[in-house]
């Protein structure tokens, strides 16, 4: 019972925001229409049940006029039922796509807000495969939730409607026991309930393992798909290193988890199907077994026999809802667990972000960092500094041995590293260029303007930026679409990123080995271009080459301490050319 209440609470938490959100009136209207059509469907079923009595009595009495009349009446009932079925599916799908659109927007917004997507990875991706949860699990959750809700609603209304009919048709069941006469009113209703209750209990015992198996299957499928994508995205590196054999083994190992878990699902599903199929076949004949004695005793006619068996089947089917839907319920439970787990991880990360000890505040200088301590996720101090400032137009070079925390310090200054504390004052827009630039799929124009809207820059601006960084050959391809991350070499991608900086004109430019893929002459040329085009920008660079020293006015180095975090050591330099 505790597990059921917990599941219902999770479903309420996932579902109710949509019906209270900005699309609530359309959503509620569509849901109301679907429910109304389901009521109409149950009513049509009740009418057909009553029709059974008259129709089969007409056959038994060889009343041809009554027989033909009932055929015309059935045609009307059937046409109405078909119309109800068609429009219920249509309106349900309409509700599904609106609900999915709303829910996808909310999940994407939460995942991408405040660098949550990045911070979740720092925590070890406890909410594994967020892409699958947003793309697949939301769709599955909505379709399965509506299916189960409508199915349960149908079962409840059918039970309420046909239990009354069956109670009236069944009469009392009299028997002698312990020397006394006993009577069970509406005994067919109780027989249907007992039959379904036993079946539900046995179905749960047999099929409950499917919940965990379905949960694991979705995770294994997503892990396998992610590894396939990584091989595709890193095809050049794999080919150069002749790593296809290793990748094949890794992919087959991932796929092995998929297959092994699927075998478990197959075995559990087979056991459950043995039971549900047998239960379903027995359900066809069981009503006749219960009602037939009264017919052969001559107390009821054929029409009443057919009506009673039909009503019994409807009542028993309503009681058996959980048996018939058990496999769907097991899969639905696993989807609910994955979505609620993802939502909780996102909310936890948001809360941690709001409590972060790094403070980004506006200031008068381009960049002032004070009282900063950068820590690792396990709590160990990595870098400590009392103060760091970069003046307008100043170029500062940050060096240090690998592992001292240079890139992590830059992430903390940029505001995306959550572990540690400090104050970062900035006097304008900050742009950070990592060693490996991100080039989104689409037009070259969109990739160059990223993350700003394409409309912000004219064609002349875009072509001028490309020419300034040595990519004049791409100036005529602004509207061409492609996989630019695969088409451009590492050096070209870094030139591309510098072109972005020329377009954005940031007040503070953070360069994390942003020219490491270029030769020294090209690197020097790009730094001169930055100085000419962005004379007031404060530039903080990370690099290892000694040739970078002459391209900066100030040199600071991170030096690791045996008894504590790395600290900054300033070095004065002559003015750069």
Secondary structure, DSSP 8 states (H G I E B T S, - for coil): -HHHHHHHHHHHHHHTTGGGSTTHHHHHHHHHHHHHHHHHHHHHHHHHHHHHHHHHHHHHTT-HHHHHHHHHHHHHHHHHHHHHHHHHHHHHHHHHHHHHHHHHHHHHHHHHGGGHHHHHHHTT-SS--HHHIIIIIHHHHHHHHHHHHHHHHHHHHHHHHHHHHHHHHH-EEEEEETTEEEEEETHHHHHHHHHHHHHHHHHHHHHTTHHHHHHHHHHHHHHHHHHHHHHHHTHHHHHHTT-HHHHHHHHHHHHHHHHHHHHHHHHHHHHHHHHHHHHHHHHHHHHHHHHHHHHHTTSS-HHHHHHHHHHHHHHHHHHTHHHHTHHHHHHHHHHHHHHHHHHHHHHHHHHHHHT-EEEEEE-SSSEEEEEEEEE-TTS-EEEEEEEEEE-TT-EEEEEE-TTSSHHHHHHHHHT---SEEEEEEESS-EEEE-SS----SEEHHHHHHTTS-GGGS-HHHHHHHHHHTT-GGGTT-TT-EE-HHHHS-HHHHHHHHHHHHHHH--SEEEEESTTTTS-HHHHHHHHHHHHHH-TT-EEEEE---GGGGGG-SEEEEEEEETTEEEEEEEEE-----
